[in-house]
Each structure stands twice: as C-alpha cells, then as structure tokens.
Amino acid sequence: MTVRDYYPIFIDLSQFNVLIIGGGKIGTKRALTMKKYGANVTVLSLSFSQELQNSNISLIKGDASLIDTNFLQKFDLILTCTNNFELNKKICDLAKKIRKLCNNPTNIEDSNFIVPIFYSDKDLEIAITTRGKSSILAKEILSKVKDLINNDEMRNLLDAMYNVKLLLKEKIKDPSIRYILYHKIYDDEVFRSYASKGNLNKALNRVEEIINEYK
C-alpha cells in the first residue's frame, strides 16, 4: 500500500459542483451528506436508491463506463461509488489527469482526497481517518474524542478563549504580542479555573490583569 501525505482541510462546499458516480448505499450517503453541506450535487448511475429519488439532487441515468474528461470538467469534486473496482479506478485516473479532486472509497490509493469520519456541531468540527485501513476503528476513536470534548468544562473554556481572542484584538494591535499573550493566558491557572467553571466575567478580569502585567 502506497502511503501518501494528505493535508487536512475543512471546505465550504456551497460553490462546488460534486459528481457522485453510483446510486447505491455509499453513493447515496455521500450525495445526501454533501448536499446537506451546500454542494451542488449530481449523481450518475444506472439505478438510484429510493432516498435519492425522493431528494432534490440532480440524477443522471447513464453508463459510468462512458464517462470522459469532457464530462468530468464540469465538476470540482468526484466520488466513484460503484461496485466495479476497475471502473472506479479508471474514472479517478481520468479525473486526476485533468487536476480534479477524486475519491475512490474502494481504494484509497486511487484517491487524491479522503472523506473522513467526522463530527460537527456549532462550535467544533473533528475529522478522523485511518487512511483507508479501518472506518470502524475511526468511528471508535471519534467516539472517544467526543466523550472528551462534550462536557461543560471544555465548552466553557472554548467560549472563554473565543472572548479572549476578541479582547486581545481590541486591545493589542501587534499580532506577535497577541500570539504570546494568547498562549500565556491559556496556560494561566487562575484564568483556566474561572473559565472552565463558566465564570466568564472573572476569567476576563484575569485576562485584563495579564495584559496589564505584560505591558
């Protein structure tokens, strides 16, 4: 197995045209999720799941083996989700030749981007991949991380650090000094004690003290 380095990134899909090839279980899951995140999704397949038929996703009934680079040029992200391994590879190879992003769930080595196992809420987004080795283990790891972050202490600290960032931007013009203070504040035991308990006013008062001490 060829080991590649993948740069992790979160993408706003609202301006992206996404092509899903295959209307079965995996294709349906990918299509519905990417549609939920704002992508303009098209699914090409000889048959479609009932979920896809009931959705407002664009469906093209066609033979994926006839796809060429002219057709692929219309899309930014391409996912090959058929049960034909050779066809999935062929389409991803075509996509990569024209510098498109392509994911083949049946073989990560054909892919130039990964669709990770992920968790998302209004404050946090976490993505995990095992580079195609085991999605089940990735789900278990994600579950353990969720247990770590989904408590009042972590959420209170997150809220406090966001307010610290706003306060530093208001009071300190030099970004290099803001960087130093941001880390100094985060490591301050008094601040963390107040912040983790949800006492935001006292936490921010401590921030003011640290800023004044630094000056």
Backbone torsions as a table, in degrees:
resi	resn	phi	psi	omega
1	MET	NA	127.0	178.8
2	THR	-77.4	126.9	179.7
3	VAL	-96.1	119.2	178.1
4	ARG	-111.5	157.4	174.5
5	ASP	-96.5	124.6	179.6
6	TYR	-111.8	127.9	179.8
7	TYR	-83.0	120.0	-178.4
8	PRO	-73.2	135.8	-178.2
9	ILE	-154.8	143.8	174.3
10	PHE	-103.4	132.5	-171.4
11	ILE	-119.6	137.1	168.8
12	ASP	-80.0	111.0	-173.9
13	LEU	-86.5	0.9	-170.7
14	SER	-63.7	-20.3	179.4
15	GLN	-109.4	15.3	-174.5
16	PHE	-106.7	139.6	171.3
17	ASN	-96.0	120.5	-175.0
18	VAL	-115.1	132.1	176.1
19	LEU	-110.5	123.2	173.2
20	ILE	-107.2	123.6	179.4
21	ILE	-104.4	110.2	-175.8
22	GLY	119.7	125.1	-176.4
23	GLY	-107.8	23.1	179.4
24	GLY	-88.6	-153.3	-174.0
25	LYS	-61.6	-51.0	-177.4
26	ILE	-68.5	-45.6	179.4
27	GLY	-59.4	-41.0	179.0
28	THR	-62.7	-47.2	-179.8
29	LYS	-59.8	-46.4	-179.5
30	ARG	-64.7	-43.2	-176.9
31	ALA	-64.3	-46.4	-178.0
32	LEU	-66.5	-38.8	179.6
33	THR	-66.8	-45.0	-178.8
34	MET	-69.2	-32.1	174.0
35	LYS	-64.3	-41.7	178.1
36	LYS	-58.5	-34.7	-179.4
37	TYR	-89.9	14.7	168.7
38	GLY	96.8	-0.3	-178.1
39	ALA	-72.1	153.3	170.9
40	ASN	-87.4	101.2	-169.0
41	VAL	-102.5	136.0	172.1
42	THR	-124.9	135.3	176.5
43	VAL	-116.0	127.0	175.9
44	LEU	-111.3	127.5	-178.4
45	SER	-166.9	164.2	173.2
46	LEU	-81.9	-21.4	177.2
47	SER	-147.8	157.8	-175.0
48	PHE	-133.1	145.1	176.2
49	SER	-65.3	161.0	178.5
50	GLN	-63.0	-35.6	178.5
51	GLU	-60.2	-42.7	178.7
52	LEU	-67.1	-40.0	179.6
53	GLN	-64.7	-29.1	179.7
54	ASN	-87.4	-5.2	-178.0
55	SER	-92.2	175.0	175.3
56	ASN	-101.4	23.5	177.3
57	ILE	-78.4	141.1	178.5
58	SER	-69.0	124.6	-178.0
59	LEU	-116.3	129.4	177.1
60	ILE	-117.6	117.0	177.3
61	LYS	-84.3	115.4	-176.3
62	GLY	-168.0	167.2	-178.8
63	ASP	-89.5	114.3	-176.3
64	ALA	-63.8	-23.5	-179.3
65	SER	-68.1	-14.5	-179.2
66	LEU	-94.1	-0.8	-179.2
67	ILE	-64.3	136.7	176.6
68	ASP	-127.2	177.1	-175.8
69	THR	-66.6	-29.0	177.5
70	ASN	-60.8	-40.4	178.2
71	PHE	-70.2	-42.1	-177.5
72	LEU	-66.6	-24.2	-179.3
73	GLN	-58.9	-23.0	-176.2
74	LYS	-74.6	-11.2	-170.1
75	PHE	-120.2	153.8	179.0
76	ASP	-95.2	-44.9	178.8
77	LEU	-118.7	137.4	-178.7
78	ILE	-129.9	132.3	177.6
79	LEU	-125.8	124.1	-178.3
80	THR	-98.2	106.7	-171.5
81	CYS	-121.0	35.4	177.0
82	THR	-89.1	172.0	176.0
83	ASN	-94.0	13.5	178.2
84	ASN	-105.6	100.9	-174.2
85	PHE	-60.2	-41.7	-178.9
86	GLU	-65.3	-39.8	178.9
87	LEU	-66.8	-41.8	177.5
88	ASN	-57.2	-45.7	179.7
89	LYS	-63.7	-44.4	-178.5
90	LYS	-59.4	-44.9	-177.8
91	ILE	-68.7	-40.7	178.0
92	CYS	-63.9	-38.7	177.6
93	ASP	-62.0	-41.7	177.6
94	LEU	-63.3	-43.7	-178.0
95	ALA	-63.0	-43.2	-178.0
96	LYS	-68.1	-29.9	178.3
97	LYS	-63.4	-30.0	179.0
98	ILE	-103.7	23.0	172.6
99	ARG	60.9	40.8	173.9
100	LYS	-100.4	155.3	175.1
101	LEU	-84.0	127.6	-177.5
102	CYS	-135.7	136.9	176.5
103	ASN	-122.4	128.4	175.9
104	ASN	-113.6	101.9	-177.3
105	PRO	-61.2	-20.8	-177.9
106	THR	-85.4	-12.8	179.7
107	ASN	-160.9	104.4	-176.6
108	ILE	-61.6	-26.2	-178.2
109	GLU	-66.0	-20.6	176.9
110	ASP	-85.3	-8.5	-171.1
111	SER	-96.9	148.1	169.3
112	ASN	-113.3	8.5	165.3
113	PHE	-149.8	156.1	-176.5
114	ILE	-112.6	139.7	169.7
115	VAL	-97.6	106.2	-173.0
116	PRO	-82.3	168.2	164.5
117	ILE	-77.2	130.6	-173.5
118	PHE	-144.0	161.8	176.0
119	TYR	-129.2	141.7	-178.4
120	SER	-144.9	135.6	168.6
121	ASP	-140.5	-170.6	-173.1
122	LYS	-68.3	-17.5	-177.1
123	ASP	-112.6	-30.0	-170.9
124	LEU	-134.5	146.1	170.2
125	GLU	-133.9	129.5	-177.2
126	ILE	-130.9	130.3	179.7
127	ALA	-124.7	139.9	-178.6
128	ILE	-132.4	136.9	171.5
129	THR	-137.5	146.3	173.0
130	THR	-106.3	21.1	-179.3
131	ARG	57.1	39.1	175.7
132	GLY	85.3	1.2	-176.5
133	LYS	-76.9	-42.3	-177.8
134	SER	-164.1	104.5	177.3
135	SER	-68.3	-28.6	178.7
136	ILE	-64.1	-44.2	178.5
137	LEU	-66.6	-38.3	177.7
138	ALA	-58.8	-40.0	178.4
139	LYS	-65.3	-38.4	179.1
140	GLU	-66.8	-42.5	178.5
141	ILE	-61.7	-44.3	-180.0
142	LEU	-61.4	-39.7	179.0
143	SER	-61.4	-39.9	179.4
144	LYS	-68.3	-38.2	177.7
145	VAL	-65.1	-41.8	178.7
146	LYS	-60.3	-39.2	177.7
147	ASP	-62.4	-34.3	-179.1
148	LEU	-70.8	-39.6	-172.2
149	ILE	-92.7	-22.1	-175.2
150	ASN	-88.9	66.4	173.5
151	ASN	-143.0	160.8	-174.0
152	ASP	-61.4	-37.7	-177.3
153	GLU	-59.8	-48.2	-179.1
154	MET	-66.6	-42.6	-178.8
155	ARG	-66.8	-39.4	176.9
156	ASN	-63.4	-42.1	179.7
157	LEU	-65.0	-40.0	178.1
158	LEU	-61.4	-45.9	179.2
159	ASP	-61.6	-42.1	180.0
160	ALA	-64.7	-43.1	-178.7
161	MET	-66.3	-31.7	175.5
162	TYR	-64.6	-42.2	178.0
163	ASN	-67.6	-33.3	175.0
164	VAL	-62.2	-44.4	179.8
165	LYS	-59.4	-44.9	179.2
166	LEU	-63.5	-41.7	-179.0
167	LEU	-65.8	-42.6	179.7
168	LEU	-64.3	-39.4	178.3
169	LYS	-63.4	-33.5	-179.9
170	GLU	-73.5	-38.0	-170.9
171	LYS	-100.2	-24.7	-174.9
172	ILE	-121.3	118.1	-177.0
173	LYS	-83.2	-31.3	-176.7
174	ASP	-78.8	115.4	-177.3
175	PRO	-63.1	-29.5	179.6
176	SER	-68.6	-36.2	177.2
177	ILE	-72.2	-39.2	176.8
178	ARG	-58.1	-40.5	180.0
179	TYR	-61.5	-46.0	-179.7
180	ILE	-62.2	-47.2	-177.6
181	LEU	-67.2	-36.5	-179.2
182	TYR	-59.2	-43.7	179.0
183	HIS	-73.6	-36.7	178.2
184	LYS	-62.6	-43.8	179.3
185	ILE	-64.6	-43.9	-178.3
186	TYR	-60.4	-36.2	-178.2
187	ASP	-85.6	-5.4	-176.8
188	ASP	-75.5	123.0	-174.2
189	GLU	-65.3	-37.2	-179.4
190	VAL	-65.5	-48.0	177.8
191	PHE	-58.3	-47.7	-176.1
192	ARG	-63.9	-34.8	179.2
193	SER	-63.7	-47.4	178.2
194	TYR	-65.8	-46.5	-174.3
195	ALA	-63.4	-46.2	-176.0
196	SER	-66.7	-24.1	178.4
197	LYS	-88.9	-1.2	177.5
198	GLY	85.4	11.9	178.7
199	ASN	-90.1	78.2	-171.5
200	LEU	-65.5	-40.6	-177.9
201	ASN	-61.4	-46.2	179.0
202	LYS	-67.4	-35.1	178.3
203	ALA	-63.5	-43.3	-179.2
204	LEU	-72.3	-29.8	173.8
205	ASN	-63.2	-39.3	177.4
206	ARG	-65.5	-36.6	176.7
207	VAL	-60.3	-44.4	178.2
208	GLU	-59.7	-40.1	179.2
209	GLU	-62.8	-44.3	-178.3
210	ILE	-64.5	-40.1	177.7
211	ILE	-62.4	-45.6	-178.9
212	ASN	-66.4	-36.6	177.4
213	GLU	-65.1	-36.6	-179.4
214	TYR	-68.4	-37.0	179.5
215	LYS	-66.4	NA	NA
